[in-house]
């Protein structure tokens, strides 16, 4: 905590001291003062977390959190609001039983509203499902053979809310995997 806020050579300094986050003088001078104000670490898994991400490490602005709790308080999280409730994409996804990637893909790639992305059930497409496109109905496997797309690619596209036409006709984007060569 002290290092990342005051040591300009520390790896994470730009995210803390470099953006003005500091440690109160009372804690800089004495671990005993910190311990008195914050208390014992509940377990080896717990981390110190700032309640206000833009505030300093000081009494009233820190708490002990687990890593997953701490991740929901990062400055780069996507916060989505629906029905007067605001949560990170990860928190919404956990509540809905889906992945954050699925929620964000609906918003970012498909252009859905937050409301539509969070309230439309995510379909689970079985491999033997029949898909209608261009006036014909075929199995997912048959469409894969015809289009040259992998069945998994088509299934994932449909599960993300793509239309049958887009799932079957959109070319693959550039690979995210680098060649070993």
C-alpha positions, 0 to 999 in steps of 0.5 A, spaced: 500 500 500 505 504 501 510 502 496 505 503 490 502 510 493 509 513 494 515 509 490 515 512 483 519 505 481 513 501 483 510 497 478 503 499 480 505 506 482 501 509 476 495 506 478 496 509 485 501 514 487 501 517 480 494 518 480 494 522 486 492 516 491 496 517 498 496 513 505 494 518 510 500 520 515 498 516 521 499 510 517 505 511 514 508 512 520 506 506 524 503 499 523 500 499 529 496 505 528 493 502 521 492 496 525 488 500 530 484 503 525 483 497 520 483 491 525 486 484 523 486 481 517 480 476 517 484 471 513 490 470 508 486 471 502 483 478 504 486 484 501 485 491 503 480 495 499 479 502 498 471 504 498 472 510 494 476 508 488 479 515 488 480 516 495 486 515 499 488 509 504 485 512 510 481 511 516 473 510 513 475 509 506 478 502 507 476 495 508 478 488 508 475 484 502 476 477 498 479 478 491 473 477 488 469 482 492 475 487 491 475 486 483 468 489 483 471 495 486 476 497 480 476 503 477 476 500 470 469 496 471 463 496 467 457 498 471 451 497 468 444 500 471 437 497 471 431 498 475 435 503 479 440 498 481 447 499 479 452 493 479 458 491 475 457 487 469 460 481 473 456 482 478 450 482 473 452 476 470 453 472 476 446 474 478 443 472 472 447 465 471 451 467 465 458 470 463 460 477 463 462 476 456 455 474 454 452 480 457 458 485 454 457 482 447 450 483 447 451 491 448 458 492 445 457 487 439 450 487 438 448 494 440 443 492 445 440 496 450 443 495 457 435 493 459 435 488 453 442 485 454 440 484 462 433 481 461 433 477 455 434 470 457 441 467 454 439 461 449 442 454 450 443 451 443 443 444 443 447 441 437 441 437 434 437 444 434 434 445 427 436 452 424 431 456 419 435 460 414 434 462 407 427 458 406 431 452 408 431 448 415 437 444 417 441 441 423 446 446 426 451 440 424 448 440 416 449 448 416 456 448 419 458 443 413 455 447 408 458 454 411 465 451 413 463 454 420 465 450 426 458 448 429 461 451 436 462 458 432 454 457 430 452 455 437 455 461 440 453 466 436 446 464 436 447 463 444 449 470 444 443 473 440 445 473 433 440 472 428 440 465 424 442 469 418 448 473 421 450 466 425 451 463 418 453 468 414 458 473 417 465 471 416 470 469 422 474 475 425 481 475 425 484 470 430 486 472 437 491 466 437 498 467 435 501 462 430 507 459 434 512 460 428 
